[in-house]
Every structure is written in C-alpha cells, then in structure tokens.
Amino acid sequence: MCSCMNEVAHLREQRGLSQGELATLAGISQAQLSRIEAGLIDRPSFETVRKLAAALRMRPEKLFPASDGASA
C-alpha cells in the first residue's frame, strides 16, 4: 500500500474535514474516498487525484507523487 493513501486521510483530518465533506468538495463518492484512504484503490485515476488535490488546495503531484521505481 502506498503511503500516499495515509497522506490523504492525514491532510483531510488536518483540515478538519470528514470523509463526506472532502468527497463532496472533490466530487467523488464517500465510498470511493474511503477505499482510497484504506488502500483498497491502489492507483486512483488521474481525474480522481486531480479532484482530491483541488479540494485539498494542493498540486496533484504533491498528493500522489510518482513512485521512484515507475517505468515509462
């Protein structure tokens, strides 16, 4: 599991948001956010990452940085 999943939950909690609130701000379902935070969705789509990053007011690459071992 990628530590970025824990980062989403950490940032959400740091901003005082519930899963439902962040999901609404990001335009995704609470169930999807829950699965991302739990690591059940290992690689969210770029669109989902972009939505979460926008809701958290950060750049997508800061939220889900590319792994060092990724191949092109």
PDB file with SEQRES, HELIX, SHEET and CRYST1 records, atoms N, CA, C and O in Angstrom:
SEQRES   1 A   72  MET CYS SER CYS MET ASN GLU VAL ALA HIS LEU ARG GLU          
SEQRES   2 A   72  GLN ARG GLY LEU SER GLN GLY GLU LEU ALA THR LEU ALA          
SEQRES   3 A   72  GLY ILE SER GLN ALA GLN LEU SER ARG ILE GLU ALA GLY          
SEQRES   4 A   72  LEU ILE ASP ARG PRO SER PHE GLU THR VAL ARG LYS LEU          
SEQRES   5 A   72  ALA ALA ALA LEU ARG MET ARG PRO GLU LYS LEU PHE PRO          
SEQRES   6 A   72  ALA SER ASP GLY ALA SER ALA                                  
HELIX    1 AA1 SER A    3  GLN A   14  1                                  12    
HELIX    2 AA2 GLN A   19  ALA A   26  1                                   8    
HELIX    3 AA3 GLN A   30  ALA A   38  1                                   9    
HELIX    4 AA4 PHE A   46  ALA A   55  1                                  10    
HELIX    5 AA5 PRO A   60  LEU A   63  1                                   4    
CRYST1    1.000    1.000    1.000  90.00  90.00  90.00 P 1           1          
ATOM      1  N   MET A   1       0.843  -1.186   0.000  1.00  0.00           N  
ATOM      2  CA  MET A   1       0.000   0.000   0.000  1.00  0.00           C  
ATOM      3  C   MET A   1       0.878   1.236   0.000  1.00  0.00           C  
ATOM      4  O   MET A   1       1.871   1.300   0.725  1.00  0.00           O  
ATOM      5  N   CYS A   2       0.516   2.208  -0.805  1.00  0.00           N  
ATOM      6  CA  CYS A   2       1.258   3.451  -0.917  1.00  0.00           C  
ATOM      7  C   CYS A   2       0.985   4.338   0.293  1.00  0.00           C  
ATOM      8  O   CYS A   2      -0.159   4.459   0.731  1.00  0.00           O  
ATOM      9  N   SER A   3       2.022   4.952   0.828  1.00  0.00           N  
ATOM     10  CA  SER A   3       1.843   5.831   1.985  1.00  0.00           C  
ATOM     11  C   SER A   3       1.011   7.050   1.636  1.00  0.00           C  
ATOM     12  O   SER A   3       0.512   7.738   2.527  1.00  0.00           O  
ATOM     13  N   CYS A   4       0.855   7.330   0.330  1.00  0.00           N  
ATOM     14  CA  CYS A   4       0.052   8.485  -0.076  1.00  0.00           C  
ATOM     15  C   CYS A   4      -1.403   8.298   0.328  1.00  0.00           C  
ATOM     16  O   CYS A   4      -2.115   9.285   0.519  1.00  0.00           O  
ATOM     17  N   MET A   5      -1.865   7.049   0.464  1.00  0.00           N  
ATOM     18  CA  MET A   5      -3.234   6.816   0.908  1.00  0.00           C  
ATOM     19  C   MET A   5      -3.413   7.373   2.316  1.00  0.00           C  
ATOM     20  O   MET A   5      -4.415   8.020   2.618  1.00  0.00           O  
ATOM     21  N   ASN A   6      -2.418   7.110   3.177  1.00  0.00           N  
ATOM     22  CA  ASN A   6      -2.474   7.652   4.519  1.00  0.00           C  
ATOM     23  C   ASN A   6      -2.358   9.166   4.490  1.00  0.00           C  
ATOM     24  O   ASN A   6      -2.898   9.847   5.362  1.00  0.00           O  
ATOM     25  N   GLU A   7      -1.660   9.699   3.496  1.00  0.00           N  
ATOM     26  CA  GLU A   7      -1.498  11.142   3.363  1.00  0.00           C  
ATOM     27  C   GLU A   7      -2.833  11.820   3.082  1.00  0.00           C  
ATOM     28  O   GLU A   7      -3.090  12.908   3.596  1.00  0.00           O  
ATOM     29  N   VAL A   8      -3.675  11.204   2.286  1.00  0.00           N  
ATOM     30  CA  VAL A   8      -4.992  11.776   2.002  1.00  0.00           C  
ATOM     31  C   VAL A   8      -5.778  11.910   3.310  1.00  0.00           C  
ATOM     32  O   VAL A   8      -6.343  12.968   3.590  1.00  0.00           O  
ATOM     33  N   ALA A   9      -5.813  10.863   4.091  1.00  0.00           N  
ATOM     34  CA  ALA A   9      -6.532  10.898   5.361  1.00  0.00           C  
ATOM     35  C   ALA A   9      -5.915  11.932   6.300  1.00  0.00           C  
ATOM     36  O   ALA A   9      -6.632  12.681   6.964  1.00  0.00           O  
ATOM     37  N   HIS A  10      -4.600  11.969   6.351  1.00  0.00           N  
ATOM     38  CA  HIS A  10      -3.908  12.931   7.221  1.00  0.00           C  
ATOM     39  C   HIS A  10      -4.262  14.368   6.829  1.00  0.00           C  
ATOM     40  O   HIS A  10      -4.612  15.180   7.685  1.00  0.00           O  
ATOM     41  N   LEU A  11      -4.170  14.676   5.546  1.00  0.00           N  
ATOM     42  CA  LEU A  11      -4.474  16.027   5.082  1.00  0.00           C  
ATOM     43  C   LEU A  11      -5.939  16.381   5.314  1.00  0.00           C  
ATOM     44  O   LEU A  11      -6.266  17.508   5.687  1.00  0.00           O  
ATOM     45  N   ARG A  12      -6.813  15.409   5.088  1.00  0.00           N  
ATOM     46  CA  ARG A  12      -8.240  15.635   5.324  1.00  0.00           C  
ATOM     47  C   ARG A  12      -8.502  15.971   6.783  1.00  0.00           C  
ATOM     48  O   ARG A  12      -9.209  16.930   7.095  1.00  0.00           O  
ATOM     49  N   GLU A  13      -7.926  15.173   7.672  1.00  0.00           N  
ATOM     50  CA  GLU A  13      -8.116  15.396   9.107  1.00  0.00           C  
ATOM     51  C   GLU A  13      -7.473  16.705   9.552  1.00  0.00           C  
ATOM     52  O   GLU A  13      -8.025  17.421  10.388  1.00  0.00           O  
ATOM     53  N   GLN A  14      -6.316  17.011   8.998  1.00  0.00           N  
ATOM     54  CA  GLN A  14      -5.611  18.250   9.323  1.00  0.00           C  
ATOM     55  C   GLN A  14      -6.475  19.470   8.975  1.00  0.00           C  
ATOM     56  O   GLN A  14      -6.410  20.496   9.652  1.00  0.00           O  
ATOM     57  N   ARG A  15      -7.270  19.349   7.929  1.00  0.00           N  
ATOM     58  CA  ARG A  15      -8.140  20.444   7.503  1.00  0.00           C  
ATOM     59  C   ARG A  15      -9.501  20.401   8.186  1.00  0.00           C  
ATOM     60  O   ARG A  15     -10.366  21.235   7.917  1.00  0.00           O  
ATOM     61  N   GLY A  16      -9.684  19.429   9.066  1.00  0.00           N  
ATOM     62  CA  GLY A  16     -10.934  19.335   9.820  1.00  0.00           C  
ATOM     63  C   GLY A  16     -12.120  18.881   8.991  1.00  0.00           C  
ATOM     64  O   GLY A  16     -13.261  19.244   9.276  1.00  0.00           O  
ATOM     65  N   LEU A  17     -11.851  18.089   7.967  1.00  0.00           N  
ATOM     66  CA  LEU A  17     -12.911  17.610   7.086  1.00  0.00           C  
ATOM     67  C   LEU A  17     -13.255  16.154   7.367  1.00  0.00           C  
ATOM     68  O   LEU A  17     -12.379  15.344   7.667  1.00  0.00           O  
ATOM     69  N   SER A  18     -14.522  15.836   7.268  1.00  0.00           N  
ATOM     70  CA  SER A  18     -14.935  14.430   7.325  1.00  0.00           C  
ATOM     71  C   SER A  18     -14.739  13.834   5.937  1.00  0.00           C  
ATOM     72  O   SER A  18     -14.504  14.559   4.970  1.00  0.00           O  
ATOM     73  N   GLN A  19     -14.836  12.529   5.845  1.00  0.00           N  
ATOM     74  CA  GLN A  19     -14.754  11.895   4.531  1.00  0.00           C  
ATOM     75  C   GLN A  19     -15.879  12.405   3.632  1.00  0.00           C  
ATOM     76  O   GLN A  19     -15.662  12.668   2.449  1.00  0.00           O  
ATOM     77  N   GLY A  20     -17.047  12.539   4.177  1.00  0.00           N  
ATOM     78  CA  GLY A  20     -18.182  13.026   3.393  1.00  0.00           C  
ATOM     79  C   GLY A  20     -17.971  14.434   2.873  1.00  0.00           C  
ATOM     80  O   GLY A  20     -18.314  14.740   1.731  1.00  0.00           O  
ATOM     81  N   GLU A  21     -17.408  15.289   3.710  1.00  0.00           N  
ATOM     82  CA  GLU A  21     -17.158  16.674   3.292  1.00  0.00           C  
ATOM     83  C   GLU A  21     -16.117  16.736   2.176  1.00  0.00           C  
ATOM     84  O   GLU A  21     -16.310  17.437   1.183  1.00  0.00           O  
ATOM     85  N   LEU A  22     -15.008  15.999   2.338  1.00  0.00           N  
ATOM     86  CA  LEU A  22     -13.980  16.014   1.309  1.00  0.00           C  
ATOM     87  C   LEU A  22     -14.507  15.391   0.016  1.00  0.00           C  
ATOM     88  O   LEU A  22     -14.237  15.891  -1.076  1.00  0.00           O  
ATOM     89  N   ALA A  23     -15.248  14.315   0.145  1.00  0.00           N  
ATOM     90  CA  ALA A  23     -15.806  13.672  -1.046  1.00  0.00           C  
ATOM     91  C   ALA A  23     -16.716  14.640  -1.800  1.00  0.00           C  
ATOM     92  O   ALA A  23     -16.661  14.709  -3.027  1.00  0.00           O  
ATOM     93  N   THR A  24     -17.542  15.380  -1.085  1.00  0.00           N  
ATOM     94  CA  THR A  24     -18.429  16.359  -1.710  1.00  0.00           C  
ATOM     95  C   THR A  24     -17.626  17.463  -2.388  1.00  0.00           C  
ATOM     96  O   THR A  24     -17.922  17.838  -3.522  1.00  0.00           O  
ATOM     97  N   LEU A  25     -16.619  17.982  -1.703  1.00  0.00           N  
ATOM     98  CA  LEU A  25     -15.771  19.031  -2.288  1.00  0.00           C  
ATOM     99  C   LEU A  25     -15.057  18.539  -3.546  1.00  0.00           C  
ATOM    100  O   LEU A  25     -14.884  19.287  -4.507  1.00  0.00           O  
ATOM    101  N   ALA A  26     -14.649  17.277  -3.525  1.00  0.00           N  
ATOM    102  CA  ALA A  26     -13.905  16.712  -4.649  1.00  0.00           C  
ATOM    103  C   ALA A  26     -14.818  16.185  -5.757  1.00  0.00           C  
ATOM    104  O   ALA A  26     -14.357  15.933  -6.870  1.00  0.00           O  
ATOM    105  N   GLY A  27     -16.085  16.021  -5.466  1.00  0.00           N  
ATOM    106  CA  GLY A  27     -16.995  15.492  -6.477  1.00  0.00           C  
ATOM    107  C   GLY A  27     -16.839  14.005  -6.704  1.00  0.00           C  
ATOM    108  O   GLY A  27     -17.056  13.512  -7.812  1.00  0.00           O  
ATOM    109  N   ILE A  28     -16.460  13.281  -5.647  1.00  0.00           N  
ATOM    110  CA  ILE A  28     -16.381  11.824  -5.716  1.00  0.00           C  
ATOM    111  C   ILE A  28     -17.263  11.261  -4.607  1.00  0.00           C  
ATOM    112  O   ILE A  28     -17.706  12.000  -3.728  1.00  0.00           O  
ATOM    113  N   SER A  29     -17.515   9.968  -4.645  1.00  0.00           N  
ATOM    114  CA  SER A  29     -18.355   9.383  -3.607  1.00  0.00           C  
ATOM    115  C   SER A  29     -17.551   9.174  -2.322  1.00  0.00           C  
ATOM    116  O   SER A  29     -16.331   9.007  -2.348  1.00  0.00           O  
ATOM    117  N   GLN A  30     -18.262   9.189  -1.217  1.00  0.00           N  
ATOM    118  CA  GLN A  30     -17.610   8.922   0.061  1.00  0.00           C  
ATOM    119  C   GLN A  30     -17.050   7.505   0.078  1.00  0.00           C  
ATOM    120  O   GLN A  30     -15.992   7.259   0.657  1.00  0.00           O  
ATOM    121  N   ALA A  31     -17.754   6.579  -0.553  1.00  0.00           N  
ATOM    122  CA  ALA A  31     -17.279   5.194  -0.612  1.00  0.00           C  
ATOM    123  C   ALA A  31     -15.944   5.117  -1.349  1.00  0.00           C  
ATOM    124  O   ALA A  31     -15.038   4.397  -0.930  1.00  0.00           O  
ATOM    125  N   GLN A  32     -15.828   5.864  -2.453  1.00  0.00           N  
ATOM    126  CA  GLN A  32     -14.573   5.859  -3.200  1.00  0.00           C  
ATOM    127  C   GLN A  32     -13.446   6.452  -2.357  1.00  0.00           C  
ATOM    128  O   GLN A  32     -12.345   5.902  -2.327  1.00  0.00           O  
ATOM    129  N   LEU A  33     -13.703   7.558  -1.677  1.00  0.00           N  
ATOM    130  CA  LEU A  33     -12.682   8.164  -0.822  1.00  0.00           C  
ATOM    131  C   LEU A  33     -12.274   7.203   0.285  1.00  0.00           C  
ATOM    132  O   LEU A  33     -11.089   7.078   0.596  1.00  0.00           O  
ATOM    133  N   SER A  34     -13.238   6.532   0.873  1.00  0.00           N  
ATOM    134  CA  SER A  34     -12.946   5.566   1.926  1.00  0.00           C  
ATOM    135  C   SER A  34     -12.039   4.454   1.414  1.00  0.00           C  
ATOM    136  O   SER A  34     -11.096   4.053   2.096  1.00  0.00           O  
ATOM    137  N   ARG A  35     -12.326   3.953   0.204  1.00  0.00           N  
ATOM    138  CA  ARG A  35     -11.498   2.890  -0.383  1.00  0.00           C  
ATOM    139  C   ARG A  35     -10.091   3.395  -0.697  1.00  0.00           C  
ATOM    140  O   ARG A  35      -9.121   2.653  -0.545  1.00  0.00           O  
ATOM    141  N   ILE A  36      -9.972   4.643  -1.131  1.00  0.00           N  
ATOM    142  CA  ILE A  36      -8.650   5.223  -1.396  1.00  0.00           C  
ATOM    143  C   ILE A  36      -7.858   5.321  -0.094  1.00  0.00           C  
ATOM    144  O   ILE A  36      -6.699   4.912  -0.034  1.00  0.00           O  
ATOM    145  N   GLU A  37      -8.481   5.858   0.936  1.00  0.00           N  
ATOM    146  CA  GLU A  37      -7.796   6.012   2.225  1.00  0.00           C  
ATOM    147  C   GLU A  37      -7.414   4.666   2.835  1.00  0.00           C  
ATOM    148  O   GLU A  37      -6.391   4.551   3.511  1.00  0.00           O  
ATOM    149  N   ALA A  38      -8.233   3.657   2.594  1.00  0.00           N  
ATOM    150  CA  ALA A  38      -7.969   2.320   3.141  1.00  0.00           C  
ATOM    151  C   ALA A  38      -6.949   1.549   2.298  1.00  0.00           C  
ATOM    152  O   ALA A  38      -6.504   0.469   2.687  1.00  0.00           O  
ATOM    153  N   GLY A  39      -6.585   2.109   1.145  1.00  0.00           N  
ATOM    154  CA  GLY A  39      -5.630   1.434   0.281  1.00  0.00           C  
ATOM    155  C   GLY A  39      -6.246   0.361  -0.596  1.00  0.00           C  
ATOM    156  O   GLY A  39      -5.527  -0.427  -1.209  1.00  0.00           O  
ATOM    157  N   LEU A  40      -7.572   0.321  -0.662  1.00  0.00           N  
ATOM    158  CA  LEU A  40      -8.248  -0.671  -1.495  1.00  0.00           C  
ATOM    159  C   LEU A  40      -8.224  -0.272  -2.960  1.00  0.00           C  
ATOM    160  O   LEU A  40      -8.368  -1.119  -3.841  1.00  0.00           O  
ATOM    161  N   ILE A  41      -8.043   1.012  -3.221  1.00  0.00           N  
ATOM    162  CA  ILE A  41      -7.819   1.506  -4.580  1.00  0.00           C  
ATOM    163  C   ILE A  41      -6.356   1.919  -4.602  1.00  0.00           C  
ATOM    164  O   ILE A  41      -5.990   2.985  -4.106  1.00  0.00           O  
ATOM    165  N   ASP A  42      -5.531   1.069  -5.181  1.00  0.00           N  
ATOM    166  CA  ASP A  42      -4.084   1.263  -5.140  1.00  0.00           C  
ATOM    167  C   ASP A  42      -3.628   2.439  -5.997  1.00  0.00           C  
ATOM    168  O   ASP A  42      -2.734   3.193  -5.613  1.00  0.00           O  
ATOM    169  N   ARG A  43      -4.252   2.583  -7.158  1.00  0.00           N  
ATOM    170  CA  ARG A  43      -3.857   3.650  -8.088  1.00  0.00           C  
ATOM    171  C   ARG A  43      -5.115   4.376  -8.574  1.00  0.00           C  
ATOM    172  O   ARG A  43      -5.697   3.997  -9.590  1.00  0.00           O  
ATOM    173  N   PRO A  44      -5.536   5.420  -7.849  1.00  0.00           N  
ATOM    174  CA  PRO A  44      -6.704   6.172  -8.310  1.00  0.00           C  
ATOM    175  C   PRO A  44      -6.436   6.795  -9.679  1.00  0.00           C  
ATOM    176  O   PRO A  44      -5.286   7.057 -10.030  1.00  0.00           O  
ATOM    177  N   SER A  45      -7.485   7.027 -10.440  1.00  0.00           N  
ATOM    178  CA  SER A  45      -7.325   7.659 -11.751  1.00  0.00           C  
ATOM    179  C   SER A  45      -6.773   9.070 -11.577  1.00  0.00           C  
ATOM    180  O   SER A  45      -6.915   9.680 -10.518  1.00  0.00           O  
ATOM    181  N   PHE A  46      -6.138   9.579 -12.641  1.00  0.00           N  
ATOM    182  CA  PHE A  46      -5.600  10.929 -12.565  1.00  0.00           C  
ATOM    183  C   PHE A  46      -6.709  11.927 -12.283  1.00  0.00           C  
ATOM    184  O   PHE A  46      -6.499  12.889 -11.544  1.00  0.00           O  
ATOM    185  N   GLU A  47      -7.889  11.715 -12.858  1.00  0.00           N  
ATOM    186  CA  GLU A  47      -9.009  12.629 -12.639  1.00  0.00           C  
ATOM    187  C   GLU A  47      -9.397  12.658 -11.163  1.00  0.00           C  
ATOM    188  O   GLU A  47      -9.681  13.727 -10.623  1.00  0.00           O  
ATOM    189  N   THR A  48      -9.412  11.508 -10.509  1.00  0.00           N  
ATOM    190  CA  THR A  48      -9.729  11.454  -9.081  1.00  0.00           C  
ATOM    191  C   THR A  48      -8.649  12.155  -8.268  1.00  0.00           C  
ATOM    192  O   THR A  48      -8.954  12.902  -7.339  1.00  0.00           O  
ATOM    193  N   VAL A  49      -7.401  11.917  -8.611  1.00  0.00           N  
ATOM    194  CA  VAL A  49      -6.288  12.581  -7.914  1.00  0.00           C  
ATOM    195  C   VAL A  49      -6.401  14.089  -8.093  1.00  0.00           C  
ATOM    196  O   VAL A  49      -6.218  14.848  -7.141  1.00  0.00           O  
ATOM    197  N   ARG A  50      -6.702  14.519  -9.310  1.00  0.00           N  
ATOM    198  CA  ARG A  50      -6.832  15.944  -9.585  1.00  0.00           C  
ATOM    199  C   ARG A  50      -7.958  16.561  -8.749  1.00  0.00           C  
ATOM    200  O   ARG A  50      -7.803  17.653  -8.203  1.00  0.00           O  
ATOM    201  N   LYS A  51      -9.077  15.866  -8.655  1.00  0.00           N  
ATOM    202  CA  LYS A  51     -10.212  16.360  -7.875  1.00  0.00           C  
ATOM    203  C   LYS A  51      -9.879  16.447  -6.388  1.00  0.00           C  
ATOM    204  O   LYS A  51     -10.204  17.435  -5.730  1.00  0.00           O  
ATOM    205  N   LEU A  52      -9.229  15.406  -5.861  1.00  0.00           N  
ATOM    206  CA  LEU A  52      -8.844  15.426  -4.447  1.00  0.00           C  
ATOM    207  C   LEU A  52      -7.839  16.539  -4.166  1.00  0.00           C  
ATOM    208  O   LEU A  52      -7.949  17.248  -3.166  1.00  0.00           O  
ATOM    209  N   ALA A  53      -6.868  16.683  -5.047  1.00  0.00           N  
ATOM    210  CA  ALA A  53      -5.859  17.718  -4.868  1.00  0.00           C  
ATOM    211  C   ALA A  53      -6.501  19.105  -4.877  1.00  0.00           C  
ATOM    212  O   ALA A  53      -6.168  19.953  -4.049  1.00  0.00           O  
ATOM    213  N   ALA A  54      -7.413  19.330  -5.808  1.00  0.00           N  
ATOM    214  CA  ALA A  54      -8.091  20.628  -5.880  1.00  0.00           C  
ATOM    215  C   ALA A  54      -8.887  20.893  -4.598  1.00  0.00           C  
ATOM    216  O   ALA A  54      -8.865  22.003  -4.066  1.00  0.00           O  
ATOM    217  N   ALA A  55      -9.582  19.876  -4.112  1.00  0.00           N  
ATOM    218  CA  ALA A  55     -10.370  20.031  -2.890  1.00  0.00           C  
ATOM    219  C   ALA A  55      -9.483  20.312  -1.678  1.00  0.00           C  
ATOM    220  O   ALA A  55      -9.877  21.027  -0.757  1.00  0.00           O  
ATOM    221  N   LEU A  56      -8.277  19.736  -1.695  1.00  0.00           N  
ATOM    222  CA  LEU A  56      -7.328  19.938  -0.596  1.00  0.00           C  
ATOM    223  C   LEU A  56      -6.414  21.147  -0.846  1.00  0.00           C  
ATOM    224  O   LEU A  56      -5.547  21.459  -0.030  1.00  0.00           O  
ATOM    225  N   ARG A  57      -6.619  21.813  -1.972  1.00  0.00           N  
ATOM    226  CA  ARG A  57      -5.856  23.005  -2.351  1.00  0.00           C  
ATOM    227  C   ARG A  57      -4.360  22.733  -2.447  1.00  0.00           C  
ATOM    228  O   ARG A  57      -3.531  23.401  -1.828  1.00  0.00           O  
ATOM    229  N   MET A  58      -4.060  21.728  -3.246  1.00  0.00           N  
ATOM    230  CA  MET A  58      -2.663  21.380  -3.475  1.00  0.00           C  
ATOM    231  C   MET A  58      -2.499  20.823  -4.879  1.00  0.00           C  
ATOM    232  O   MET A  58      -3.482  20.511  -5.551  1.00  0.00           O  
ATOM    233  N   ARG A  59      -1.263  20.702  -5.315  1.00  0.00           N  
ATOM    234  CA  ARG A  59      -0.984  20.165  -6.650  1.00  0.00           C  
ATOM    235  C   ARG A  59      -1.102  18.640  -6.623  1.00  0.00           C  
ATOM    236  O   ARG A  59      -0.708  18.008  -5.643  1.00  0.00           O  
ATOM    237  N   PRO A  60      -1.637  18.050  -7.681  1.00  0.00           N  
ATOM    238  CA  PRO A  60      -1.812  16.591  -7.711  1.00  0.00           C  
ATOM    239  C   PRO A  60      -0.515  15.824  -7.455  1.00  0.00           C  
ATOM    240  O   PRO A  60      -0.533  14.810  -6.757  1.00  0.00           O  
ATOM    241  N   GLU A  61       0.600  16.284  -8.003  1.00  0.00           N  
ATOM    242  CA  GLU A  61       1.860  15.557  -7.827  1.00  0.00           C  
ATOM    243  C   GLU A  61       2.363  15.599  -6.389  1.00  0.00           C  
ATOM    244  O   GLU A  61       3.181  14.767  -5.996  1.00  0.00           O  
ATOM    245  N   LYS A  62       1.886  16.557  -5.601  1.00  0.00           N  
ATOM    246  CA  LYS A  62       2.254  16.599  -4.177  1.00  0.00           C  
ATOM    247  C   LYS A  62       1.436  15.587  -3.383  1.00  0.00           C  
ATOM    248  O   LYS A  62       1.900  15.044  -2.380  1.00  0.00           O  
ATOM    249  N   LEU A  63       0.219  15.343  -3.844  1.00  0.00           N  
ATOM    250  CA  LEU A  63      -0.670  14.408  -3.153  1.00  0.00           C  
ATOM    251  C   LEU A  63      -0.315  12.962  -3.460  1.00  0.00           C  
ATOM    252  O   LEU A  63      -0.278  12.124  -2.559  1.00  0.00           O  
ATOM    253  N   PHE A  64      -0.055  12.668  -4.729  1.00  0.00           N  
ATOM    254  CA  PHE A  64       0.292  11.315  -5.164  1.00  0.00           C  
ATOM    255  C   PHE A  64       1.535  11.385  -6.028  1.00  0.00           C  
ATOM    256  O   PHE A  64       1.436  11.300  -7.252  1.00  0.00           O  
ATOM    257  N   PRO A  65       2.704  11.540  -5.421  1.00  0.00           N  
ATOM    258  CA  PRO A  65       3.927  11.622  -6.231  1.00  0.00           C  
ATOM    259  C   PRO A  65       4.177  10.310  -6.959  1.00  0.00           C  
ATOM    260  O   PRO A  65       3.820   9.236  -6.475  1.00  0.00           O  
ATOM    261  N   ALA A  66       4.795  10.414  -8.127  1.00  0.00           N  
ATOM    262  CA  ALA A  66       5.143   9.210  -8.893  1.00  0.00           C  
ATOM    263  C   ALA A  66       6.138   8.389  -8.092  1.00  0.00           C  
ATOM    264  O   ALA A  66       7.018   8.930  -7.423  1.00  0.00           O  
ATOM    265  N   SER A  67       5.986   7.090  -8.170  1.00  0.00           N  
ATOM    266  CA  SER A  67       6.930   6.232  -7.438  1.00  0.00           C  
ATOM    267  C   SER A  67       8.279   6.240  -8.125  1.00  0.00           C  
ATOM    268  O   SER A  67       8.358   6.379  -9.346  1.00  0.00           O  
ATOM    269  N   ASP A  68       9.344   6.091  -7.344  1.00  0.00           N  
ATOM    270  CA  ASP A  68      10.695   6.112  -7.865  1.00  0.00           C  
ATOM    271  C   ASP A  68      10.945   4.964  -8.838  1.00  0.00           C  
ATOM    272  O   ASP A  68      11.750   5.092  -9.761  1.00  0.00           O  
ATOM    273  N   GLY A  69      10.267   3.862  -8.636  1.00  0.00           N  
ATOM    274  CA  GLY A  69      10.525   2.675  -9.458  1.00  0.00           C  
ATOM    275  C   GLY A  69       9.601   2.565 -10.655  1.00  0.00           C  
ATOM    276  O   GLY A  69       9.576   1.527 -11.315  1.00  0.00           O  
ATOM    277  N   ALA A  70       8.838   3.613 -10.952  1.00  0.00           N  
ATOM    278  CA  ALA A  70       7.902   3.541 -12.073  1.00  0.00           C  
ATOM    279  C   ALA A  70       8.660   3.459 -13.398  1.00  0.00           C  
ATOM    280  O   ALA A  70       9.667   4.136 -13.603  1.00  0.00           O  
ATOM    281  N   SER A  71       8.153   2.622 -14.278  1.00  0.00           N  
ATOM    282  CA  SER A  71       8.780   2.508 -15.596  1.00  0.00           C  
ATOM    283  C   SER A  71       7.977   3.292 -16.609  1.00  0.00           C  
ATOM    284  O   SER A  71       6.773   3.487 -16.446  1.00  0.00           O  
ATOM    285  N   ALA A  72       8.648   3.742 -17.655  1.00  0.00           N  
ATOM    286  CA  ALA A  72       7.981   4.573 -18.657  1.00  0.00           C  
ATOM    287  C   ALA A  72       7.283   3.762 -19.701  1.00  0.00           C  
ATOM    288  O   ALA A  72       6.675   4.321 -20.614  1.00  0.00           O  
TER     289      ALA A  72                                                      
END                                                                             
